[in-house]
Amino acid sequence: MIKKILLLSFFGLSTLSLAQQKPKSKTNVPIIKDKPKTNVPVLEDKPKANVPILTDADDLLDVKSNEPDPNDLLDVTVSIPKPKTPNAGQLVYNEIGLNGSFSFNKKIGFSVHSSEGELVSYFYLNTKNGYAMLDWKGIKELLRENPEGEMTQIKTANNDFYQYIKSSEGNFSMKMGSGQSMVVHDIQTGMLSQQFFKTFKKTGNKVGKVGGNKYPRVEYSGTYEGQKMSIWLSNPQEVLIDTQFTYSISGYWGLGFIASPTGKTYMITGVVGDGVSIFMNYIENASVSFSGKGYKPMGEMMGHAMAQNSAEMNASLEQMYAEANAEKDPKLKKLKLQQIKQAEQLMQNTKSSATTFSQTSDMQDAPFVKNANSEDAMGNYYNILLTNLDQSIREHELGLKEAQKNNDAKAINSYACLISCTTTERIRFEKVKTEHVRILKQYKNNEELLDEKINQLLQNQGQLQPCNCQ
């Protein structure tokens, strides 16, 4: 539900879509992707009912049609002097790697409102390059618990997420990429800015400097993908986005700054919709830094592990070939050689993905993630399983032939049962394979439904059923 709000706010452009088997760190530290804990209570889609009524004396934004075309552009102007030259967003193209150094000049506190309470925390933001950081203290406040290990998370201007984990097993880092280039991100922010400032309209709801609120704000409402959303805009203070580079500078949950098509900057202090209400509590100057040095990238660790396991994998293949070549039954020998070829193909695909992952440490490049979402890889996995069942059937057939030769009635019945049972399982798994590949095709652009459908399939039909043929 948070994702829709982020998309609406122009900052949730991430295409982060890990496979149904989500990667988890050994230290079991949660991954935060612009989404509170999954057990956060359902949030109201309106501000709290006790928002004070405004009077004419309240210090509000100057609300009047002052854009070139009030029919197409949001009619809010800034009521205090703004910088004459842009001072934010110019460094969004300066990518910082996992092992780089990061700095932040703003600290933003926020609340996620709920009828059952609220979550309160903060994050840091760099208004020059668009990077944001949730440090360990902020994550603990957000999660209301102390997970094993210590994590810091950094969100890049391109909606990539860096994870830094300290644990008893060592210090590790990884990336969860958005899968898009910064150029595409820049184009999208401009397009979404035009869409927002054209379709979202003033509701008349305002909150002034009363009841402890530091930032007078006005509400604008619209519809995104059939869901009504509200964005609360405030004075951007001293921030002016350079639209030559981007139209948005934001941290977590869409809070931050947005530029209109005419170059005016506004501060987003509230995002409401789809059962979620998130508001900025404060924004203040800060001088905070973080270094990724001293953290071991997960990709490098996998690269070393693959190198160490290479000799063992080759030895296993040699043994499989030896067993296949020693097989006297032509049909069974052919099946064993066929399975070896399938295993080699799967290993080759895994090795290729592992090589990429060793260079990027991006979890989207991790072999088990790429293979889980790949129609070809999953098809090959099922083919190996089906070939193994074919081998079992052939072995049972050979056993039956020997039992008939020896006139062993008990063995004859047992092998006949095994052949029938294993054949039934093979037919069933052929259907499971077809359904699995179909789901991957149909829901490849909908991560939540993809996960749900695959999990249901594997839970209900993904286990081999034992044969009771004693």
BELWO-V853862 format. One record per residue. N is the residue number from 1. PSI is psi in radians with two decimals (* if undefined). NEAR is the number of other C-alpha atoms within 10 Angstrom. Layout:
n = [N/N]
psi = [PSI/PSI]
near = [NEAR/NEAR]
This chain:
n = [1/2/3/4/5/6/7/8/9/10/11/12/13/14/15/16/17/18/19/20/21/22/23/24/25/26/27/28/29/30/31/32/33/34/35/36/37/38/39/40/41/42/43/44/45/46/47/48/49/50/51/52/53/54/55/56/57/58/59/60/61/62/63/64/65/66/67/68/69/70/71/72/73/74/75/76/77/78/79/80/81/82/83/84/85/86/87/88/89/90/91/92/93/94/95/96/97/98/99/100/101/102/103/104/105/106/107/108/109/110/111/112/113/114/115/116/117/118/119/120/121/122/123/124/125/126/127/128/129/130/131/132/133/134/135/136/137/138/139/140/141/142/143/144/145/146/147/148/149/150/151/152/153/154/155/156/157/158/159/160/161/162/163/164/165/166/167/168/169/170/171/172/173/174/175/176/177/178/179/180/181/182/183/184/185/186/187/188/189/190/191/192/193/194/195/196/197/198/199/200/201/202/203/204/205/206/207/208/209/210/211/212/213/214/215/216/217/218/219/220/221/222/223/224/225/226/227/228/229/230/231/232/233/234/235/236/237/238/239/240/241/242/243/244/245/246/247/248/249/250/251/252/253/254/255/256/257/258/259/260/261/262/263/264/265/266/267/268/269/270/271/272/273/274/275/276/277/278/279/280/281/282/283/284/285/286/287/288/289/290/291/292/293/294/295/296/297/298/299/300/301/302/303/304/305/306/307/308/309/310/311/312/313/314/315/316/317/318/319/320/321/322/323/324/325/326/327/328/329/330/331/332/333/334/335/336/337/338/339/340/341/342/343/344/345/346/347/348/349/350/351/352/353/354/355/356/357/358/359/360/361/362/363/364/365/366/367/368/369/370/371/372/373/374/375/376/377/378/379/380/381/382/383/384/385/386/387/388/389/390/391/392/393/394/395/396/397/398/399/400/401/402/403/404/405/406/407/408/409/410/411/412/413/414/415/416/417/418/419/420/421/422/423/424/425/426/427/428/429/430/431/432/433/434/435/436/437/438/439/440/441/442/443/444/445/446/447/448/449/450/451/452/453/454/455/456/457/458/459/460/461/462/463/464/465/466/467/468/469/470]
psi = [-0.58/-0.59/-0.72/-0.72/-0.73/-0.73/-0.75/-0.63/0.07/0.10/-0.19/0.89/0.07/2.43/0.49/2.03/1.51/2.87/3.03/-0.40/1.52/2.41/2.39/2.44/2.72/-0.52/0.01/0.64/2.32/2.62/2.24/2.17/1.22/0.65/2.20/3.06/2.58/-0.32/0.30/2.32/2.72/2.28/2.57/2.62/0.38/2.69/2.84/2.59/-0.32/0.39/2.21/2.62/2.39/2.70/2.98/-0.32/-0.19/2.51/1.64/2.92/2.57/1.92/1.80/2.75/1.86/0.14/2.82/-0.68/1.69/-0.29/-0.38/-0.33/2.62/2.29/1.08/2.32/2.81/2.33/-0.02/2.77/2.40/2.83/2.54/-0.43/2.57/2.48/0.25/2.50/-0.12/-0.33/0.34/-0.37/-0.09/1.56/2.37/2.23/3.06/-0.68/0.22/-3.09/2.43/2.54/2.71/2.44/0.02/2.54/2.21/2.10/2.54/2.84/2.40/1.91/2.55/2.66/-0.34/0.13/-2.78/2.70/2.36/2.30/-2.78/2.89/2.88/2.61/2.44/1.95/-0.17/-0.78/-0.06/0.12/2.57/2.71/2.32/1.91/3.09/-0.71/-0.76/-0.65/-0.72/-0.70/-0.65/-0.74/-0.29/0.62/3.01/1.46/2.73/2.39/2.93/2.18/2.49/2.42/2.40/2.32/2.19/2.99/-0.43/0.26/0.52/2.65/2.23/2.33/2.31/2.07/2.24/2.28/3.06/-0.32/-0.12/-3.09/2.17/2.71/2.67/2.91/2.55/1.71/2.70/-0.31/0.27/2.78/2.79/-0.53/-0.78/-0.73/-0.76/-0.78/-0.73/-0.71/-0.64/-0.75/-0.73/-0.54/-0.81/-0.73/-0.80/-0.88/-0.16/-0.62/-0.43/2.34/2.72/2.33/-0.34/-0.21/2.31/2.66/2.14/-2.88/1.16/2.76/0.44/-0.04/2.20/-0.35/1.79/2.40/2.71/2.64/2.38/2.39/2.62/-3.03/2.33/2.10/0.74/-0.03/2.22/2.30/2.70/2.43/2.29/2.17/2.51/3.02/2.32/0.04/-2.16/0.19/2.29/1.97/2.41/1.80/-0.03/-0.37/-0.65/2.86/0.09/2.48/1.88/2.78/-2.23/2.60/0.51/0.00/2.32/-2.30/2.56/2.52/2.47/2.93/-0.42/0.04/0.05/2.50/2.42/2.67/2.20/1.97/-0.01/2.45/2.14/2.34/2.70/0.69/0.22/2.39/2.03/2.22/2.56/2.23/-0.64/2.77/2.29/2.74/2.55/2.86/1.53/2.48/2.79/2.47/2.36/-0.03/2.56/-0.06/2.31/2.06/2.37/-0.56/-0.73/-0.69/-0.72/-0.67/-0.77/-0.72/-0.71/-0.70/-0.71/-0.57/-0.15/-0.81/-0.69/-0.70/-0.73/-0.66/-0.67/-0.71/-0.71/-0.69/-0.69/-0.72/-0.70/-0.75/-0.69/-0.78/-0.41/-0.17/2.29/-0.55/2.08/-0.72/-0.76/-0.64/-0.75/-0.71/-0.70/-0.73/-0.63/-0.74/-0.62/-0.77/-0.72/-0.72/-0.69/-0.69/-0.76/-0.73/-0.66/-0.75/-0.72/-0.72/-0.70/-0.78/-0.69/-0.63/-0.76/-0.77/-0.63/-0.43/-0.50/-0.49/0.40/2.12/-0.39/-0.33/-0.11/2.37/-0.77/-0.41/-0.86/-0.73/-0.63/-0.46/0.05/2.17/-0.74/-0.78/-0.76/-0.63/-0.71/-0.65/-0.81/-0.61/-0.68/-0.76/-0.76/-0.69/-0.64/-0.68/-0.66/-0.69/-0.76/-0.74/-0.78/-0.68/-0.67/-0.65/-0.73/-0.64/-0.68/-0.74/-0.71/-0.67/-0.69/-0.63/-0.66/0.01/0.76/1.70/-0.73/-0.77/-0.64/-0.83/-0.70/-0.82/-0.64/-0.71/-0.77/-0.70/-0.81/-0.81/-0.83/-0.64/-0.72/-0.74/-0.66/-0.77/-0.72/-0.75/-0.43/-0.69/-0.67/-0.73/-0.84/-0.74/-0.69/-0.82/-0.66/-0.75/-0.72/-0.68/-0.83/-0.64/0.42/-0.37/0.17/1.62/-0.77/-0.82/-0.64/-0.86/-0.81/-0.84/-0.75/-0.76/-0.74/-0.77/-0.82/-0.64/-0.68/-0.56/0.05/-0.01/2.38/2.33/2.22/2.62/2.30/1.46/0.51/*]
near = [10/22/18/17/27/20/16/25/28/24/30/23/20/20/15/19/21/22/22/18/13/14/14/11/16/11/17/11/18/16/19/15/20/20/14/16/15/7/6/15/16/14/20/19/19/18/16/12/6/7/13/14/12/15/11/7/8/14/16/21/21/15/15/11/14/14/17/11/11/14/13/16/23/25/18/21/18/18/14/12/8/16/12/7/10/17/14/25/24/18/17/22/17/12/14/14/13/24/15/11/12/18/19/22/16/18/20/22/18/22/18/23/24/21/10/10/11/15/17/19/20/23/23/28/30/27/27/21/25/27/28/29/28/23/18/17/15/18/23/16/14/20/17/13/9/13/14/15/19/19/24/19/23/25/24/24/29/26/29/20/26/23/24/24/24/17/15/9/10/12/18/20/25/23/25/23/24/20/15/15/10/19/12/10/21/20/14/17/25/21/14/21/21/19/16/25/19/18/16/20/19/18/12/10/12/20/24/23/16/16/11/8/15/14/24/19/24/26/21/22/19/18/14/16/8/7/11/14/24/26/29/25/25/24/25/23/16/13/21/24/28/22/23/12/20/27/31/31/30/28/29/26/24/28/27/25/27/28/24/22/21/11/15/19/29/24/24/23/28/27/29/25/24/19/16/21/24/30/22/25/18/15/19/10/12/15/11/15/12/14/13/20/13/12/18/19/25/22/25/17/14/18/19/11/12/17/10/11/12/12/11/12/13/12/12/12/16/13/11/16/16/11/13/21/14/10/14/9/12/11/13/19/18/15/18/22/16/17/21/19/14/19/17/15/15/19/13/12/17/18/16/14/19/24/20/17/25/21/15/22/27/24/23/22/24/23/18/20/19/20/21/19/20/17/19/14/19/19/16/18/18/19/19/19/19/19/18/17/19/20/19/17/22/17/18/21/17/15/17/21/14/14/18/14/10/11/11/12/10/10/18/21/15/17/22/16/17/23/21/15/17/20/16/13/19/20/12/14/21/16/12/17/21/12/15/20/18/13/18/21/14/11/15/18/12/11/17/14/15/21/21/11/18/22/15/12/16/12/10/9/14/16/11/12/11/10/13/9/14/10]
